[in-house]
Amino acid sequence: MILYDGRPENNTDRLPREIRTYDFLDKLGIPYKRTDHGRADNMEACNEIDAILGVIICKNLFLCNRQKTKFYLLMMPGDKKFKTKELSAQINSARLSFAGPEEMLQFLDIEPGAVSIMGLMNDTEHHVQLLIDEDVLKDEYLGCHPCVCTSSLKLRTKDVIEKFLPATGHDYMTVHLVGED
């Protein structure tokens, strides 16, 4: 894997959702590093990618309530265990579960394996509430997919919070996840 500055030189074999991500970041003047790789759909592959990017893996979970009337994107450190009960209490939503691929595609224009904060640029009607574990906010950089699981980005956390999110019209709620047994 090679670390590049910014977008690919050409769009050959790139999905439109990936190109839209680069266009959006470039329009906002947000610098980023990028690496291309095979499908990153497990933590081992993500750890290799993060070593190249020089960031700690960020787990992105797309969740919903039982009635599927509220949707959440949770960003948390990859080394923390996710406990539904711990999060449910903080956001006053019982019976959280993983949202399906249909909702993921409908609201974020993302498919399983590529869940990322970048998908919020596609949620123009604000169906998804962003939840960020406080430990993610402590890091200077974060890593995420550009709406596909075959490339990864390194961005300044500050740029994501202060430039990207306002441009999408989304805010976030900070959560505290212990993630211990």
N, C-alpha and C positions, 0 to 999 in steps of 0.2 A: 504494500500500500504506500502511496505517495501523498504527502500533504501539499495541497495547492492553496493559493490565495484566491478566494472568490469562486465565481461560477466556472463551469467547463467552457473550453474554447469553442466547442460546437454543440449543437443540440441533438446530434445523431443518437438514436437509441435512448433518448430521455423522454420520460412521460411529461405531458403538459403540466400536471400538478407540480412536478419538480421544477420546471422552468418558471412557473408562476411564483414559486418560493424565491428563487434567485432574483426575479424581477422585483418582487416586493421588497426584499432586503436591500437591493441596489437602489431602489427609489427612495428608501429611507436613509440611505447613506450609512448603513450598518456594515462594517467590515466583518468578514468571516473567513475561516479556514475550512477546507473541504477535503475529504478523502473518499474515494470510490472503493467499493469492496463487494464481495458476494453478499447474498441475503443474510442479514444480521437478525436472526430470529431466536437467538438464545444468549444467555449471559456470557458464555465463554467467547463467542464471536464479538459481543459488545466490549468485553474487556480488552481484546486485541485492538479493536478500533480506538478505544479510549487511550490506549498506550501511544498510538500514533498521534492522536489529537492532543494528548497531554491533559485530559480532563477525567474526572471521576464519572463513572456511568450514572446516568439519571434514568430511573425507571419511570415510564409514562403509562398510567393505567386509565382506561376509559370506562367509567362507572355510571351506573344509573340506580334510581330507586326502584322498588318493586313494581310500581305502576308504570314505569318508563315515561314519567312526566318530567323528571329532572335528570340532567346529565352532567357529569363531572369529569374533568381531566385532572388527574392527580400526578404531580411531579414529585418524586422522592428519590433519595439516594438508593442506588441499586443494591447496596449491602444491607439495607433495612428490610425487615420482614413486614409485609402488609397485613394488618389486622383490621378487618371490617369494623368490628365493634369499637376500636379505638378512634377511627375516623368518623363513624356514624354519630357518636356522641358530640363531636366538635361541630358538625355541620347540621345537627338536628334532622337527620334523615335515617330512619330505620331501614333495615334490610337492603343494604347496598349490595349490588352484584355487578359483574362485568357486563357492559352493554354489548350488544351484538354487532357483527360486521355491517349489518344494514344501516344501523344508526351512525356507525363510525363513518361510513361512506356518505351518508346523507348530510350529516352535520359538519364533518371535518374534511371530506374528500380524501380520506386516508383508508388504507386497507390494513388488516391485521399484520402486525410485525413492523409497521411504520408509524405507529402512534407518536405524535410529537406536538409540542406547543405551536409549531409552524402551522398546523391545521386550523388554528383559530382564525387565521386570515380568511378561511373559507366559510366560517360561521358568521355570516353577515347578519343573521337574525338573532344572534346571541342566545342560542339554545344551551350552550355549554358553559358551566361555571368552572373557572380555573382554580385549583387548589395547589399550593406549593408548600412543601415541607420546609420549615425554617432552615434546615441544614443546606438545602439547595441554594438558598439566598445568600449564604455565607461565602460561597465559592465565587471567585472572580470570573470564572468562565463556566459555561455549561455546554454539554454536547447534545445534539438532537438530530433527527432525520429531517431532510427537506421534503417531507411528505411521501418519501419512498424509502424502502429499507436497504437500498443498495448504495447509498451515499450517506455520509454523516458530516455534520457541521460543528464547528467550535465558534461560539459567540461570547462576547462579554455579557455576563448576567445583567449588568447595569443597562446595556443597550436593549436587551430583551424587555426589561421592566419599564424603562423610561421612554423607549422609542417604539418598539414593536407592538407591545400591548396597547398603548394609546392609539396607535394607527389602526388596530383591529377593533377598537371600541370595547375591549375586554379589560376588566380589572381582575384582581386575584384575591384570594383569601389565604392567609398564612395559617398552616396547621402544624401541630407538634405531634410527630409520630415517634414513639419510643422504639417500636418494632422488636422488642425483646420477648423471649418466651417466658 
